[in-house]
Amino acid sequence: MKWNDDGTITITPPARPKKCTGTRFAAIMGLNAWTTPFNAWCAITRTYEEPFEDTIYTLAGKAIEPKQAEYMREKYFWKKLVTPTDVYGEDYFKKTWGDFFKDEPIFGGMWDYLFVDKNGKPTTVMEMKTTKRAEDWLEDVPEYYALQAALYAYLLGVDDVIMVCTILGDKDYDHPEDFTVTQDNTFERSFKVSERYPNMAKTIKKVEAWWKKHVEGGVSPKYDEKKDADILKVLRANSLSPDSDLDALVAEAEQLQDKLNKVAEETAADEKRLKTLKDLIKEACMGKFRDGDKQVIIQGSRFEWVTSRSTSLKVDEAAMKKDGVLDKYKTKETVTYKLTPKERKE
């Protein structure tokens, strides 16, 4: 991994990158409020991705989504609502590895539900969402959700999208399995891809160009020091080098140095006293060594106080020089470097 001067990083392009799913699609376009293009690139190229862990929000979505579907069936008498299980069978995620678009080289992901015609051909994509942020849905479908559904519809060759949203309260996340979907907490919004995104084909081309440049080319989009801070911290920790962002490295080092300095100030007196005690314990042990002993151990209640003895040969350089052999056995000079942080005095 190489850190570039323009706020990007370069990697060896992955042999098998992850696909551009609906959520990553919006992120790449800069339209996902929670994920940056750099974040999406890291996941796609397997440079870095946070391990998935269910949260109260994802668990609520899993528990309530089937109830949303049943509610829509009863409300509109829809009988041709197809689920992933209908198409791929039980354990569909394990069978598809989360990708319903195997023939697509770049794009992928999973739709929630489909409407099909009498021949089984998809006509409409229906996506289910749960949220406690009702304000995000007051005027329209949030863009990153709309783009996600629009991508799946486009890949399936259909124009119609229905978004179903259920508003939850804080307490509903405690036991989502007990939640009841009603007309008071659930609504739907629909749109046509051709009307909302008349340039969808061009958008697809833009993402394909982004993919070629950043994924196949191995050069990331520019990162944001604030929005991508968590990822950058991990990447820098795993790839520290003189090519890294020196300002960021120094800033982090100063934070840690300040923290350690404060600890050192608080423990300085204790460390001085401890050194005195250790010297006295060692002195007591030195008088207990017998011929052949390498260690003398004093047992405490929590620690073993071990004094070790070793011998080493010392070269008499003066004698070697007198005998004229010192220069003959001199080894090559080695150079070492030591970094010492010294607090600046204003």
Backbone hydrogen bonds, N-H to C=O, Kabsch-Sander energy under -0.5 kcal/mol:
donor,donor_aa,acceptor,acceptor_aa,energy
2,K,10,T,-2.5
4,N,2,K,-0.6
4,N,8,T,-2.7
7,G,4,N,-1.1
10,T,2,K,-2.7
11,I,218,G,-2.9
18,K,44,I,-2.9
20,C,106,I,-3.0
21,T,19,K,-1.1
25,F,21,T,-2.5
26,A,22,G,-1.7
27,A,23,T,-1.6
28,I,24,R,-2.8
29,M,25,F,-1.3
30,G,27,A,-1.8
31,L,26,A,-3.0
33,A,31,L,-0.6
35,T,32,N,-0.5
40,A,36,T,-2.4
41,W,37,P,-2.4
42,C,38,F,-2.5
43,A,39,N,-1.8
44,I,40,A,-2.7
45,T,41,W,-2.7
46,R,43,A,-0.8
47,T,42,C,-1.6
48,Y,42,C,-1.5
59,L,55,T,-2.5
60,A,56,I,-1.4
61,G,57,Y,-2.2
62,K,58,T,-2.3
63,A,59,L,-2.0
64,I,60,A,-2.4
65,E,61,G,-2.2
68,Q,64,I,-2.1
69,A,65,E,-2.2
70,E,66,P,-2.2
71,Y,67,K,-2.2
72,M,68,Q,-2.4
73,R,69,A,-2.3
74,E,70,E,-2.2
75,K,71,Y,-2.5
76,Y,72,M,-2.1
77,F,73,R,-1.1
78,W,73,R,-1.0
79,K,77,F,-0.5
82,V,80,K,-0.7
82,V,114,L,-3.7
87,V,83,T,-1.2
88,Y,84,P,-3.4
89,G,85,T,-1.9
92,Y,89,G,-0.5
95,K,91,D,-1.7
96,T,92,Y,-2.1
97,W,93,F,-2.3
98,G,93,F,-0.7
99,D,96,T,-1.0
100,F,109,G,-2.9
104,E,101,F,-1.7
108,G,20,C,-1.9
113,Y,126,M,-1.6
114,L,82,V,-2.2
115,F,124,T,-2.3
116,V,80,K,-1.1
117,D,121,K,-2.3
120,G,117,D,-2.3
123,T,115,F,-3.1
124,T,115,F,-1.3
125,V,160,D,-2.3
126,M,113,Y,-2.5
127,E,162,I,-2.2
129,K,164,V,-2.7
131,T,166,T,-2.1
134,A,132,K,-1.1
136,D,133,R,-1.6
137,W,134,A,-1.7
138,L,135,E,-0.8
145,Y,142,P,-0.9
146,A,142,P,-2.4
147,L,143,E,-2.8
148,Q,144,Y,-1.2
149,A,145,Y,-2.1
150,A,146,A,-2.6
151,L,147,L,-2.4
152,Y,148,Q,-1.6
153,A,149,A,-2.4
154,Y,150,A,-2.7
155,L,151,L,-2.6
156,L,152,Y,-1.7
157,G,153,A,-0.8
157,G,154,Y,-0.8
158,V,153,A,-2.6
160,D,123,T,-0.8
161,V,191,F,-2.2
162,I,125,V,-2.7
163,M,189,R,-3.5
164,V,127,E,-2.8
164,V,162,I,-0.5
165,C,163,M,-0.5
165,C,187,F,-2.8
166,T,129,K,-2.1
167,I,185,N,-2.9
168,L,131,T,-2.9
172,D,169,G,-0.9
173,Y,169,G,-0.6
173,Y,170,D,-1.1
174,D,171,K,-1.4
175,H,171,K,-0.7
178,D,175,H,-2.0
179,F,176,P,-1.4
181,V,179,F,-0.5
185,N,182,T,-0.8
186,T,182,T,-1.2
187,F,165,C,-2.2
189,R,163,M,-2.6
191,F,161,V,-2.1
193,V,159,D,-3.0
195,E,192,K,-0.8
196,R,192,K,-2.9
197,Y,193,V,-2.7
200,M,197,Y,-1.7
203,T,199,N,-2.2
204,I,200,M,-2.6
205,K,201,A,-1.8
206,K,202,K,-2.2
207,V,203,T,-2.2
208,E,204,I,-2.3
209,A,205,K,-2.2
210,W,206,K,-2.4
211,W,207,V,-2.6
212,K,208,E,-2.2
213,K,209,A,-2.3
214,H,210,W,-3.0
215,V,210,W,-0.5
215,V,211,W,-1.7
216,E,211,W,-2.3
217,G,212,K,-0.6
219,V,213,K,-0.8
220,S,9,I,-2.8
220,S,218,G,-0.5
223,Y,7,G,-2.3
225,E,223,Y,-0.5
228,D,224,D,-2.7
229,A,226,K,-1.2
232,L,228,D,-2.7
233,K,229,A,-2.2
234,V,230,D,-1.5
235,L,231,I,-2.7
236,R,232,L,-2.8
237,A,233,K,-1.7
238,N,234,V,-1.7
239,S,235,L,-0.8
244,S,241,S,-2.2
246,L,244,S,-1.1
249,L,245,D,-2.1
250,V,246,L,-2.8
251,A,247,D,-2.2
252,E,248,A,-2.2
253,A,249,L,-2.4
254,E,250,V,-2.4
255,Q,251,A,-1.6
256,L,252,E,-2.0
257,Q,253,A,-2.6
258,D,254,E,-2.6
259,K,255,Q,-1.9
260,L,256,L,-2.5
261,N,257,Q,-2.5
262,K,258,D,-2.0
263,V,259,K,-1.7
264,A,260,L,-2.6
265,E,261,N,-2.3
266,E,262,K,-1.8
267,T,263,V,-1.6
268,A,264,A,-1.0
271,E,267,T,-2.9
272,K,268,A,-2.2
273,R,269,A,-2.2
274,L,270,D,-2.6
275,K,271,E,-2.2
276,T,272,K,-1.7
277,L,273,R,-2.2
278,K,274,L,-2.6
279,D,275,K,-2.4
280,L,276,T,-1.9
281,I,277,L,-2.5
282,K,278,K,-2.9
283,E,279,D,-2.3
284,A,280,L,-2.1
285,C,281,I,-2.1
286,M,282,K,-2.4
287,G,283,E,-0.9
288,K,285,C,-2.2
289,F,286,M,-0.8
293,D,290,R,-2.2
296,V,307,T,-2.1
298,I,305,W,-2.1
299,Q,297,I,-0.5
300,G,298,I,-0.5
300,G,303,F,-2.4
305,W,298,I,-2.8
305,W,303,F,-0.6
306,V,304,E,-1.0
307,T,296,V,-2.5
307,T,305,W,-0.5
308,S,306,V,-0.6
309,R,294,K,-2.8
317,E,315,V,-1.3
320,M,316,D,-2.2
321,K,317,E,-2.5
322,K,318,A,-2.1
323,D,319,A,-2.0
324,G,321,K,-0.9
325,V,320,M,-2.5
326,L,320,M,-0.9
329,Y,325,V,-1.3
329,Y,326,L,-0.6
330,K,326,L,-0.6
330,K,327,D,-0.6
340,T,338,K,-0.5
346,E,344,R,-0.7
